[in-house]
Protein backbone atom coordinates (compact mmCIF):
# COMPACT_ATOMS: atom_id res chain seq x y z
CA UNK A 1 0.00 0.00 0.00
CA UNK A 2 1.31 3.42 -0.94
CA UNK A 3 2.24 5.86 1.81
CA UNK A 4 0.25 9.08 1.85
CA UNK A 5 1.85 12.50 2.18
CA UNK A 6 0.32 15.80 3.20
CA UNK A 7 0.33 18.18 0.25
CA UNK A 8 -1.62 21.13 1.56
CA UNK A 9 -4.17 22.25 4.13
CA UNK A 10 -7.10 24.22 2.72
CA UNK A 11 -9.88 26.14 4.42
CA UNK A 12 -12.99 24.27 3.33
CA UNK A 13 -14.43 21.21 1.66
CA UNK A 14 -15.26 23.08 -1.59
CA UNK A 15 -11.68 24.36 -1.81
CA UNK A 16 -10.41 20.81 -1.24
CA UNK A 17 -12.61 19.53 -4.08
CA UNK A 18 -11.18 22.14 -6.46
CA UNK A 19 -7.60 21.16 -5.59
CA UNK A 20 -8.39 17.45 -5.87
CA UNK A 21 -10.06 17.99 -9.24
CA UNK A 22 -7.00 19.86 -10.52
CA UNK A 23 -4.66 17.11 -9.35
CA UNK A 24 -6.82 14.36 -10.82
CA UNK A 25 -6.89 16.18 -14.16
CA UNK A 26 -3.11 15.78 -14.12
CA UNK A 27 -3.34 12.06 -13.32
CA UNK A 28 -2.51 12.42 -9.63
CA UNK A 29 -4.67 10.53 -7.17
CA UNK A 30 -5.63 12.67 -4.21
CA UNK A 31 -8.00 12.67 -1.28
CA UNK A 32 -9.09 15.03 1.47
CA UNK A 33 -9.74 14.47 5.12
CA UNK A 34 -10.82 16.71 7.95
CA UNK A 35 -7.79 18.26 9.59
CA UNK A 36 -7.34 18.17 13.32
CA UNK A 37 -5.21 21.31 13.15
CA UNK A 38 -6.44 23.77 15.77
CA UNK A 39 -8.88 21.29 17.32
CA UNK A 40 -10.95 22.89 20.03
CA UNK A 41 -11.05 26.37 18.57
CA UNK A 42 -14.59 25.90 17.32
CA UNK A 43 -17.20 23.31 16.53
CA UNK A 44 -16.47 23.63 12.79
CA UNK A 45 -15.20 20.05 12.53
CA UNK A 46 -18.47 18.62 13.80
CA UNK A 47 -20.48 20.69 11.32
CA UNK A 48 -18.49 19.48 8.32
CA UNK A 49 -16.93 22.89 7.78
CA UNK A 50 -13.33 23.75 8.44
CA UNK A 51 -9.85 22.81 7.40
CA UNK A 52 -9.16 19.90 5.07
CA UNK A 53 -5.86 18.13 4.46
CA UNK A 54 -5.09 17.23 0.85
CA UNK A 55 -3.21 13.93 0.68
CA UNK A 56 -1.39 12.36 -2.26
CA UNK A 57 0.77 9.28 -2.65
CA UNK A 58 4.27 9.97 -1.41
CA UNK A 59 5.75 9.27 -4.85
CA UNK A 60 3.41 11.90 -6.39
CA UNK A 61 4.18 14.66 -3.89
CA UNK A 62 6.79 16.51 -5.96
CA UNK A 63 4.64 16.51 -9.10
CA UNK A 64 1.56 17.56 -7.12
CA UNK A 65 3.46 20.55 -5.71
CA UNK A 66 4.55 21.48 -9.23
CA UNK A 67 0.95 21.32 -10.48
CA UNK A 68 -0.21 23.67 -7.72
CA UNK A 69 2.67 26.08 -8.34
CA UNK A 70 1.92 26.13 -12.07
CA UNK A 71 -1.73 26.89 -11.34
CA UNK A 72 -0.82 29.79 -9.05
CA UNK A 73 1.33 31.38 -11.75
CA UNK A 74 -1.60 31.58 -14.18
N, C-alpha and C positions, 0 to 999 in steps of 0.2 A: 504494500500500500504506500502511495506517495505521501511524503511529509508535506504538510501545509505551512505556508509562510504568510505572515501579515504584510499585506501590501500597503494598506491605507485605512485610516479611520475617517468615516464621513458622518455628517450630522443627522441623516435621516434615512429611512427606508427608500423613499423615492430616489434620493441621490445615489444610494447604493445600487439600485436597479439600473440607473444610467451608466455608472462605472462598469458594472458587470456586463451590460449589453455591449459597451464599447470593447471590452476585453474579449468577449465571445466573438465579436465580429472580426477579431484578429486571430481567432483560433485558440484563445487562451481560456481554459476552464477556470471559472471563478465562482465563489459563493460568498454570501454575507451571513454574519451572525450578530446578534445583539452584543454590544461591547459592555464589559463590566467596568470600564473606565469611569471613574467618578461615581461609583455606586453610593447611594445614600443621599445624593444631592437633591434628587427629586423622585417622584414616582413615575417618571417618563418610561422607564423600562417596563413597568407593568402595564402601561397603556399601549405599548407597541411603538411608541415614538422614541426618539433618542438616537444615540450614537450606534453606528454599525461598523463592524470590522470587515474589510474586504480581504478574503483569503485566496491565494493561488497556490498551485503546486510549487514547491521549492525550486524545481528546475526551470519554472517559468517566471520566476520573480524578476530577473533582470529585464527580460523582454516586456513584461507587464509594466515595469517602471518606465521603460522607453516609450511605450504606447501612451501612457498618461502624460509624459513630458511633451511628446509630439502634439498631443491634443491641446495642451495648454499654450503652445506656441502659435496656434491657429488663430 
